[in-house]
Amino acid sequence: MIKLLALLVISFLYPYLGYSQDIGYYQKAADTASDPLIKLEMLDSVIINSFRRKDDDNFVQYSLEYIDLAKDLDSIEQAARKAMNLQFILTNKKNKPRKAVSVINGVLAHKYKIKDSFLLGGLYLKRGGANYRIDLKEAIEDYTLALENFSKEDDSIYVADAYLFRGQAYSNLGNFVPAGESYRKAYDYYEALKDYPYMVHAQQGIITMFSMNGFYEKALEERENIIKKLQDLQLNDYIALEYYNQALDFKKMGEKELQLEYLNKAVAILDQSSSEERDLLQSIYVHAKLVEYYATEKDIEKATEQMRLLQKWFVNIDDLNTQVSFYGALAHYHFALGELDVALKYANLKLAGSKSYNYMDAILDSYSLLAKIYAAKGDYKKSLESRDAYTSISDSIYNRSTANALAYYQTLYETEKNEKELVEKNTNIQLLEKDNEAFKKVVAFSSLAVLLLFGLILLFRNQQNLKNNKDLQEKFSQKLLVSQEEERKRISKDLHDGLGQRLLLLKNKVVSNGDDDTKKMVDSAIDEVRTISRDLHPFQLQEMGITKAIQHTLTQIDENTTLFISSEIDNIDNLFTPEQEVNIYRIVQESLNNVIKHARAEASKVSIKKLTNNIVISIRDNGIGFDFAEKFQDTRSLGLKTLLERTKFLKGQMKVQSKINGGTTLEFQFPV
């Protein structure tokens, strides 16, 4: 008892004594202590506290030793507290989330001995935080268990946290309805607690959900609402973060001027604070993006100015996200200066940090920059590898965003349908309660049924007429396409065999006379006739086959226009009749003509995949996009209608995905 009392006195005085007694003394004393209770208290009060926030490795080692000893002494609640404190270090700083889960599982094996709702709920909450880095579904289960074990009255702040984190996990899985419900419940709890900053976090979760899945306009609308709330609550520090996040969205949308405008808005908010009160992490995020912006725009003077500010604030910052931002700024800056080896070093550091945190936007930016650096260094193999990695991840995100968008609209539809069914059920209950009006209602419904029956008969006949008219119209359109192609072929042949031959004879005569100027004019006329002839009818289909003909067309476009063309084309020769091959060739040709004329795109990718029973043609560009419904209804726009008619002629399917400022994808599927 005396020893324990002495130890308590030492543990009380230790914070004031500092390191006047070497910590090694206490480590040795703990290792040699014969009384496990004294060792437990010494580990807790002296050793572990001395390493907290100073030495993560020793903090982890002695915390694990404490947890094992506490379990041996049946002090499960003390073990639970240490396991909860250890989770953040293991997961976020040591990047060992599975180890954190294992430690917490070891304590939860004795959960029946834990009576404190805060500890039991907290263990599940912390395990959810570790599982968030491993398996989002497991994380959701943990957050739900935390909600079941927390006391709704005593632990309300932690209940709010559990709802917030569960909303984030649901959102990342693309489950928008449960994500929205969890965010709203978190918001209500924080509001009841008057925890305004975390109310903002809950609302921000909903905004992030829209932004990460490409609903940028909806995200902007919600973000403007939250900025107004923050202004009313005078929470200026959070306004800067909202401007910063909106700037990132504008960057994804390709809106450079708006990106710069919102970054400067964030700077204006941050500059309102004194140097002592300034939020350094936010300042680093914002100014790092300004360095990248000016470096990309080759404005070295402004980039250097921003870099000086950045280096002044980035001192002893031990936050992975902040380090990633800083490395990215350095990589872009040195690349703009032409210091390629330095830029390569920081780009790789950014990539490594981004991967450990699984931050997809930063990973994409790292690969994109690495591709440019390697190309500038002449290492085209590594440049291509980085570009391929960028494309693979970008395509994966695009596909996930598309799937999540479909899931979002599907859930909206299901929610509205369920609400409608609920309203109808309530209405029927009210009708049944009105017994005195039952007969009138039956008569009314019977009359309505008869009218509906006649209406259905008329509707059926009308649909049949419409179907017949549609079939006739399709047959006419297809015959028109065939006759048009035959006429083009005839004119092309006449130009080639008639006018083309005459021009050749004329050329020979001019050559014999030695008139070089006239010869050049005749050569130009011959080339123009040949070009018109090839455009009217692709004779290279018969000469090279459809696969080579399409590849030849892509090469011509790539060499003679500013559009960058990439392609993945399987061999589809001899799968279709000559007439079908002409239509497939025209579909690819007309789609690319539309990209060149209207999309204002920098790049396009053509993919032709041969599957078991069909082929799939995909033509994607990064242009300005368009509103499909508006374009298709425009009587002056024949391009889409012609593509659709050719697709029907081949008994195929045509899909169009396009977003304003988000590029366009045309996909065609044809049965083999």
C-alpha positions in Angstrom: 0.0 0.0 0.0 2.9 2.4 0.9 4.6 1.6 -2.5 1.4 2.3 -4.3 0.9 5.6 -2.5 4.5 6.6 -3.3 3.9 5.9 -6.9 0.8 8.0 -7.0 2.7 10.9 -5.5 5.4 10.5 -8.2 2.8 10.3 -10.9 1.2 13.5 -9.6 4.5 15.4 -9.5 5.9 13.9 -12.8 4.4 16.5 -15.1 6.0 19.2 -13.1 9.4 17.5 -12.8 9.6 17.0 -16.5 12.6 15.0 -17.6 14.7 15.9 -14.5 14.8 12.1 -13.9 15.7 10.2 -17.0 12.6 8.4 -18.4 14.8 5.3 -18.7 14.8 5.0 -14.9 11.0 4.6 -14.9 11.1 2.2 -17.8 13.6 0.0 -15.9 11.5 0.3 -12.7 8.4 -0.8 -14.6 10.2 -3.7 -16.2 11.5 -5.0 -12.8 8.4 -4.2 -10.7 7.2 -7.4 -8.9 3.8 -6.0 -8.1 1.7 -6.0 -11.3 -0.6 -3.2 -9.9 2.4 -0.9 -9.4 3.7 -1.7 -12.9 0.2 -1.0 -14.3 0.0 2.4 -12.6 3.6 3.3 -13.5 3.0 2.5 -17.2 -0.2 4.6 -17.2 0.8 7.6 -15.1 4.4 8.0 -16.0 5.7 6.2 -19.0 2.8 6.2 -21.5 2.0 9.9 -20.7 5.6 10.8 -21.3 5.6 9.4 -24.8 2.1 10.7 -25.8 2.5 13.0 -28.9 6.3 12.8 -28.6 7.3 9.2 -29.5 4.7 7.2 -31.3 6.7 3.9 -31.4 7.2 3.9 -27.6 3.7 5.0 -27.0 2.4 2.1 -29.0 4.7 -0.4 -27.4 3.9 0.5 -23.8 0.2 0.9 -24.5 0.1 -2.6 -25.9 2.0 -3.8 -22.8 -0.5 -2.0 -20.6 -3.5 -3.5 -22.3 -2.2 -7.1 -22.0 -1.4 -6.5 -18.3 -4.8 -4.9 -17.6 -6.6 -7.9 -19.2 -4.5 -10.3 -17.1 -5.6 -8.3 -14.0 -9.2 -8.4 -15.2 -9.2 -4.6 -15.4 -11.1 -4.7 -18.7 -12.4 -1.1 -18.6 -8.8 0.3 -18.2 -7.7 -1.9 -21.1 -10.7 -0.5 -23.1 -9.6 3.1 -22.5 -6.0 2.5 -23.7 -7.2 0.5 -26.8 -9.4 3.5 -27.7 -6.5 5.9 -27.3 -4.2 3.7 -29.3 -6.5 3.3 -32.4 -5.8 6.7 -33.9 -2.0 6.3 -33.7 -2.1 2.8 -35.2 -4.6 3.6 -38.0 -3.6 7.1 -39.1 0.0 7.6 -38.1 1.4 4.0 -38.3 -0.9 3.0 -41.1 -1.8 -0.3 -39.3 -5.6 -0.3 -39.2 -5.7 -4.2 -39.0 -3.5 -4.1 -35.9 -5.9 -1.5 -34.4 -8.9 -3.9 -35.1 -7.0 -6.8 -33.6 -6.2 -4.9 -30.4 -9.9 -3.7 -30.0 -11.2 -7.3 -30.7 -9.0 -8.5 -27.9 -10.7 -6.2 -25.5 -14.2 -6.8 -26.9 -13.7 -10.5 -26.2 -14.4 -9.5 -22.6 -17.2 -7.0 -23.3 -19.6 -8.6 -20.9 -17.4 -7.1 -18.1 -17.7 -3.6 -19.4 -20.6 -1.7 -17.8 -19.8 1.8 -18.9 -21.8 2.6 -22.1 -19.2 5.2 -23.2 -16.5 2.6 -23.2 -18.5 -0.2 -24.9 -19.9 2.2 -27.6 -16.5 3.8 -27.9 -14.7 0.6 -28.7 -17.1 -0.1 -31.6 -16.8 3.5 -32.7 -13.0 3.3 -32.8 -13.0 -0.2 -34.5 -15.3 1.4 -37.1 -12.6 4.1 -37.6 -10.0 1.4 -38.3 -12.3 -0.7 -40.5 -13.1 2.5 -42.5 -9.6 2.0 -44.0 -10.1 -1.7 -44.6 -13.8 -2.5 -45.3 -16.6 0.1 -45.4 -19.3 -2.5 -44.8 -17.6 -3.7 -41.7 -17.2 0.0 -40.6 -20.9 0.6 -41.1 -21.7 -2.5 -38.9 -19.3 -1.1 -36.2 -20.9 2.3 -36.2 -24.4 0.7 -35.9 -23.2 -1.4 -32.9 -21.8 1.8 -31.4 -25.2 3.5 -31.7 -26.8 0.4 -30.1 -24.4 0.5 -27.1 -24.1 4.3 -26.4 -26.5 5.9 -24.0 -28.7 8.3 -26.0 -28.7 10.8 -23.1 -25.3 10.5 -21.5 -23.3 9.9 -24.7 -25.2 12.0 -27.2 -22.0 13.7 -28.6 -20.6 10.3 -29.5 -24.0 9.2 -30.9 -23.8 12.2 -33.2 -20.2 11.2 -34.2 -21.3 7.6 -35.0 -24.1 8.9 -37.2 -21.7 11.2 -39.0 -19.1 8.5 -39.6 -21.7 6.0 -40.7 -23.1 8.6 -43.2 -19.5 9.0 -44.7 -19.2 5.2 -45.0 -22.6 4.8 -46.7 -21.7 7.7 -49.0 -18.5 6.2 -50.1 -20.4 3.0 -50.9 -22.9 4.9 -53.1 -25.8 4.1 -50.7 -27.2 7.7 -50.8 -30.5 7.2 -49.0 -29.1 5.7 -45.7 -26.1 8.1 -46.0 -28.5 11.1 -46.1 -30.5 9.7 -43.2 -27.4 9.3 -41.1 -26.1 12.8 -41.9 -29.5 14.3 -41.0 -29.6 12.5 -37.6 -26.0 13.6 -36.9 -27.0 17.2 -37.8 -30.1 17.0 -35.4 -27.9 15.8 -32.5 -25.2 18.4 -33.1 -27.9 21.1 -33.3 -29.5 20.0 -30.0 -26.0 20.1 -28.4 -25.4 23.5 -30.0 -22.2 22.1 -31.5 -22.3 24.4 -34.6 -19.0 23.4 -36.1 -20.0 19.8 -36.2 -23.4 20.7 -37.6 -21.3 22.1 -40.5 -19.5 18.7 -40.8 -22.7 16.9 -41.1 -24.0 19.2 -43.8 -20.6 19.1 -45.5 -20.9 15.3 -45.6 -24.0 15.6 -47.8 -22.2 18.1 -50.0 -19.2 15.8 -50.4 -21.6 13.0 -51.3 -22.9 15.1 -54.3 -19.4 16.3 -55.3 -17.6 13.0 -55.3 -20.2 11.5 -57.6 -20.2 14.3 -60.2 -23.3 16.3 -59.0 -21.4 19.5 -59.1 -24.3 21.9 -59.6 -26.2 20.3 -56.6 -23.0 20.5 -54.5 -22.6 24.2 -55.4 -26.2 24.9 -54.4 -25.8 23.2 -51.0 -22.4 24.8 -50.4 -23.9 28.3 -51.0 -26.6 27.5 -48.4 -24.0 26.3 -45.8 -21.8 29.4 -46.4 -24.8 31.6 -45.6 -25.3 29.6 -42.4 -21.7 29.9 -41.4 -21.8 33.7 -42.0 -24.9 33.9 -39.8 -23.1 31.9 -37.1 -19.8 33.9 -37.6 -17.8 30.8 -38.2 -15.4 32.3 -40.6 -12.7 29.6 -40.3 -15.1 27.1 -41.9 -16.1 29.5 -44.7 -12.5 29.4 -46.0 -12.7 25.6 -46.1 -15.9 25.7 -48.1 -14.4 28.1 -50.7 -11.4 25.8 -50.9 -13.6 22.7 -51.5 -15.6 24.6 -54.1 -12.4 25.6 -55.9 -11.5 21.9 -56.1 -14.9 21.2 -57.7 -14.4 24.0 -60.3 -11.0 22.5 -61.1 -12.7 19.1 -61.9 -15.2 21.0 -64.0 -12.4 22.7 -66.0 -13.5 26.2 -64.8 -10.0 27.7 -64.2 -11.1 31.3 -63.7 -13.7 30.2 -61.0 -11.1 27.9 -59.4 -8.8 30.9 -58.9 -11.6 33.2 -57.8 -12.7 30.8 -55.0 -9.1 30.1 -53.9 -8.6 33.9 -53.5 -11.9 34.1 -51.6 -10.5 31.5 -49.2 -7.2 33.5 -48.8 -9.2 36.6 -48.1 -11.0 34.8 -45.2 -7.8 33.3 -43.8 -6.0 36.7 -44.0 -8.6 38.2 -41.6 -7.0 36.2 -38.7 -3.9 37.4 -36.9 -0.6 35.4 -37.5 -1.1 33.8 -34.1 -4.7 32.7 -34.7 -4.2 31.7 -38.3 -5.3 28.2 -39.3 -2.0 26.9 -40.7 -3.4 23.6 -42.1 -6.0 25.4 -44.1 -3.5 28.0 -45.2 -1.2 25.3 -46.5 -4.1 23.6 -48.4 -5.2 26.8 -50.1 -1.7 28.2 -50.9 -0.5 24.8 -52.2 -3.3 24.8 -54.7 -2.4 28.4 -55.7 1.2 27.3 -56.3 0.0 24.5 -58.5 -2.4 26.8 -60.4 0.3 29.5 -61.1 2.9 26.9 -61.9 0.6 25.2 -64.4 -0.1 28.6 -66.0 3.7 29.3 -66.1 3.3 32.4 -64.0 6.6 31.7 -62.1 6.6 35.1 -60.3 3.3 34.5 -58.5 4.0 30.8 -58.0 7.3 31.8 -56.2 5.4 34.3 -54.1 2.9 31.7 -53.0 5.7 29.1 -52.4 7.5 31.5 -50.0 4.3 31.8 -47.9 3.8 28.0 -48.0 7.4 27.3 -46.8 7.0 29.8 -44.0 3.9 27.9 -42.6 5.0 24.3 -43.3 7.2 23.9 -40.2 7.0 20.7 -38.1 3.7 19.7 -39.7 3.0 16.0 -39.0 -0.2 15.6 -40.9 -0.3 13.3 -43.9 -2.9 15.2 -45.8 -1.0 18.5 -45.4 2.3 16.8 -46.4 0.6 15.5 -49.6 -0.6 19.0 -50.5 2.9 20.5 -49.8 4.7 17.8 -51.9 2.2 18.4 -54.7 3.0 22.2 -54.7 6.7 21.6 -54.7 6.5 19.1 -57.6 4.4 21.4 -59.8 6.7 24.4 -58.9 10.0 22.7 -59.7 8.5 21.2 -62.9 7.6 24.7 -64.0 11.2 25.8 -63.2 12.5 22.9 -65.3 14.1 21.2 -62.3 12.9 17.8 -63.3 14.8 15.6 -60.8 13.5 17.7 -57.9 10.0 17.7 -59.3 10.2 13.9 -59.8 11.2 13.4 -56.2 8.3 15.4 -54.8 5.8 13.9 -57.2 6.7 10.4 -56.0 6.4 11.5 -52.4 3.0 12.9 -53.1 2.0 9.6 -54.8 3.2 7.5 -51.9 1.3 9.7 -49.3 -1.8 9.8 -51.5 -1.8 6.0 -51.8 -1.4 5.4 -48.0 -4.4 7.6 -47.5 -6.3 6.3 -50.6 -6.9 9.9 -51.7 -8.0 9.3 -55.3 -7.8 12.9 -56.6 -4.3 13.3 -55.3 -3.3 9.9 -56.8 -4.6 11.0 -60.2 -2.8 14.3 -60.1 0.4 12.5 -59.1 0.3 10.1 -62.0 -0.6 12.9 -64.4 2.4 15.0 -63.3 4.7 12.0 -63.3 3.7 11.3 -66.9 4.7 14.9 -67.8 8.0 14.8 -65.9 9.1 11.5 -67.4 8.2 12.7 -70.9 10.2 15.9 -70.3 13.1 13.7 -69.1 12.8 11.6 -72.3 11.8 8.5 -70.3 8.8 7.7 -72.5 8.3 4.2 -71.1 7.8 5.4 -67.6 5.7 8.3 -68.9 3.4 5.9 -70.7 3.2 3.7 -67.5 2.2 6.7 -65.5 -0.3 7.8 -68.1 -1.8 4.2 -68.2 -2.1 4.2 -64.4 -3.9 7.6 -64.6 -6.3 6.4 -67.3 -7.1 3.1 -65.4 -7.9 4.9 -62.2 -9.8 7.7 -64.1 -11.9 5.1 -65.9 -12.6 3.3 -62.7 -13.8 6.6 -61.0 -15.8 7.5 -64.1 -17.6 4.1 -64.0 -18.1 4.3 -60.3 -19.6 7.8 -60.6 -21.9 6.7 -63.4 -23.0 3.7 -61.4 -23.5 5.8 -58.3 -25.5 8.4 -60.3 -27.8 5.6 -61.5 -28.1 4.4 -57.9 -28.9 7.9 -56.7 -31.7 8.4 -59.2 -33.0 4.9 -58.6 -33.2 5.5 -54.8 -35.0 8.7 -55.4 -37.5 6.9 -57.6 -38.0 4.1 -55.0 -38.4 6.7 -52.2 -41.0 8.6 -54.1 -42.8 5.4 -55.1 -42.9 4.2 -51.5 -44.1 7.6 -50.3 -46.8 7.5 -52.9 -47.9 4.0 -51.8 -48.0 5.1 -48.2 -50.2 8.0 -49.1 -52.5 5.8 -51.1 -52.8 3.3 -48.1 -53.7 6.1 -45.7 -56.3 7.4 -48.1 -57.9 4.0 -48.4 -58.1 3.7 -44.6 -59.8 7.1 -44.4 -62.3 6.0 -47.1 -63.1 2.8 -45.2 -63.9 4.8 -42.1 -66.6 6.7 -43.9 -69.2 3.9 -44.0 -72.1 6.2 -45.0 -70.3 7.0 -48.3 -69.2 3.5 -49.2 -72.0 2.8 -51.8 -71.3 6.1 -53.6 -67.6 5.4 -53.7 -68.2 1.9 -55.2 -70.4 3.3 -57.9 -67.9 6.0 -58.6 -65.0 3.6 -58.8 -67.0 1.2 -61.0 -67.8 4.1 -63.4 -64.2 5.1 -63.4 -63.1 1.5 -64.1 -65.5 1.4 -67.2 -64.1 4.7 -68.4 -60.5 3.4 -67.9 -61.3 0.2 -69.8 -62.6 2.2 -72.8 -59.6 4.5 -72.4 -57.2 1.5 -72.4 -58.8 0.1 -75.5 -58.4 3.4 -77.3 -54.9 3.7 -76.0 -54.0 0.2 -77.2 -55.4 0.9 -80.7 -53.6 4.3 -80.8 -50.3 2.6 -79.8 -50.7 -0.1 -82.5 -51.2 2.7 -85.1 -48.2 4.5 -83.7 -46.1 1.3 -83.8 -47.2 0.6 -87.4 -46.3 4.2 -88.5 -43.0 3.9 -86.6 -42.2 0.6 -88.4 -43.0 2.2 -91.8 -41.0 5.2 -91.0 -38.0 3.1 -89.9 -38.2 1.0 -93.1 -38.3 4.2 -95.1 -35.4 5.6 -93.3 -33.4 2.5 -93.8 -34.2 2.3 -97.5 -33.2 6.0 -97.7 -29.9 5.2 -96.1 -29.3 2.3 -98.5 -30.2 4.4 -101.6 -28.2 7.3 -100.3 -25.1 5.0 -99.9 -25.6 3.6 -103.4 -25.9 7.0 -104.9 -22.8 8.1 -103.1 -21.0 5.0 -104.4 -22.1 5.8 -107.9 -21.0 9.5 -107.7 -17.7 8.4 -106.1 -17.1 5.9 -108.9 -18.0 8.5 -111.6 -15.6 11.1 -110.0 -12.8 8.5 -109.8 -13.2 6.8 -113.1 -14.5 9.8 -115.1 -13.2 13.1 -113.9 -10.3 11.6 -112.2 -9.0 9.9 -115.4 -9.5 13.0 -117.4 -7.5 15.0 -114.9 -4.7 12.4 -115.1 -4.7 12.7 -118.9 -4.6 16.5 -118.6 -1.7 16.2 -116.1 0.3 14.0 -118.5 -0.2 16.6 -121.3 0.9 19.4 -119.0 4.0 17.5 -117.9 5.0 16.9 -121.5 4.7 20.7 -122.1 6.9 21.4 -119.1 4.4 23.7 -117.4 5.1 23.2 -113.7 2.7 25.7 -112.3 -0.2 24.2 -114.2 1.0 20.7 -113.1 0.7 21.8 -109.4 -2.8 23.1 -110.0 -3.8 19.8 -111.7 -2.2 17.7 -108.9 -4.2 19.8 -106.3 -7.4 19.2 -108.3 -6.7 15.4 -108.5 -6.1 15.2 -104.7 -9.3 17.1 -104.1 -11.3 14.8 -106.4 -9.8 11.7 -104.6 -10.6 13.1 -101.2 -14.2 13.8 -102.2 -14.4 10.3 -103.8 -13.1 8.7 -100.6 -15.5 10.7 -98.4 -18.5 9.8 -100.7 -17.8 6.1 -100.5 -15.1 4.3 -98.5 -13.5 2.0 -101.1 -10.8 1.2 -98.6 -13.4 -1.1 -97.0 -13.0 -3.5 -99.9 -9.3 -3.0 -100.1 -8.2 -3.2 -96.5 -11.2 -4.5 -94.5 -13.3 -2.6 -92.0 -10.8 -2.9 -89.1 -7.9 -1.3 -91.1 -10.3 1.2 -92.7 -11.3 2.5 -89.3 -7.7 2.6 -88.1 -6.7 4.5 -91.3 -9.5 7.1 -90.7 -8.4 7.6 -87.1 -4.8 8.1 -88.3 -6.0 10.7 -90.8 -7.9 12.6 -88.2 -5.0 12.5 -85.7 -2.5 13.8 -88.3 -4.7 16.4 -89.9 -6.6 17.9 -86.9 -5.7 19.2 -83.4 -7.7 16.4 -81.8 -5.6 13.7 -80.0 -6.9 10.2 -80.9 -6.3 7.1 -78.9 -7.8 3.7 -79.7 -8.2 0.1 -78.7 -9.6 -1.8 -81.7 -10.2 -5.6 -81.9 -10.3 -7.2 -85.4 -13.9 -7.4 -86.6 -13.2 -8.3 -90.2 -15.6 -10.8 -91.9 -18.2 -10.5 -89.1 -20.7 -8.4 -91.1 -22.0 -8.1 -94.6 -20.4 -5.4 -96.9 -23.6 -3.3 -96.5 -23.4 -3.6 -92.7 -19.7 -2.7 -92.7 -20.4 0.5 -94.6 -22.9 1.5 -91.9 -20.5 0.7 -89.1 -17.8 2.7 -90.8 -20.2 5.6 -91.3 -21.2 5.5 -87.6 -17.6 5.8 -86.5 -16.9 8.5 -89.2 -19.9 10.6 -88.4 -19.4 10.4 -84.6 -15.8 11.7 -84.9 -17.0 14.4 -87.3 -19.4 15.5 -84.6 -16.5 15.6 -82.0 -14.3 17.7 -84.4 -17.1 20.1 -85.3 -19.0 20.6 -82.1 -17.3 19.1 -79.0 -14.3 21.5 -78.7 -12.5 18.5 -77.3 -8.7 18.1 -76.9 -8.8 14.3 -76.9 -11.0 11.4 -77.9 -10.8 7.6 -77.4 -12.2 5.0 -79.7 -12.7 1.5 -78.4 -14.0 -1.5 -80.5 -14.4 -4.7 -78.4 -15.4 -8.0 -79.9 -17.4 -10.0 -77.4 -19.0 -13.5 -77.7 -22.3 -12.4 -79.3 -21.8 -8.8 -80.2 -19.4 -6.0 -80.7 -19.3 -2.8 -78.6 -18.1 0.5 -80.1 -17.3 3.3 -77.7 -16.4 6.9 -78.7 -15.5 9.2 -75.8 -14.3 12.8 -75.7 -13.4 15.4 -73.1 -15.3 18.2 -74.8 -18.1 20.6 -73.6 -20.9 18.0 -73.7 -24.5 18.7 -74.6 -28.1 18.2 -73.5 -29.1 15.1 -75.4 -32.9 15.7 -75.1 -32.5 19.2 -76.4 -30.2 18.3 -79.2 -32.3 15.3 -80.4 -35.4 17.5 -80.5 -33.7 20.1 -82.6 -35.0 19.8 -86.1 -31.7 21.2 -87.5 -29.6 18.6 -85.8 -29.6 15.5 -88.1 -26.3 13.9 -86.8 -27.8 12.1 -83.8 -30.9 11.0 -85.8 -28.7 9.6 -88.6 -26.6 7.7 -86.1 -29.7 6.2 -84.5 -31.2 5.2 -87.9 -27.9 3.5 -88.9 -27.9 1.7 -85.5 -31.4 0.5 -86.0 -30.5 -0.7 -89.5 -27.9 -3.0 -87.8 -30.4 -4.1 -85.2 -28.2 -2.6 -82.5 -28.4 -0.3 -79.5 -27.1 3.3 -79.1 -26.4 4.9 -75.8 -25.5 8.5 -75.2 -23.9 9.8 -72.0 -23.1 13.5 -71.9 -22.8 16.2 -69.3 -22.3 19.9 -69.8 -18.6 20.6 -69.5 -18.2 16.9 -68.7 -17.5 15.2 -72.0 -19.6 12.8 -74.1 -19.6 9.0 -74.6 -21.4 7.4 -77.5 -21.7 3.6 -77.2 -23.0 1.3 -79.9 -23.8 -2.5 -79.5 -24.3 -4.6 -82.6 -25.2 -8.4 -82.6 -22.7 -10.6 -84.5 
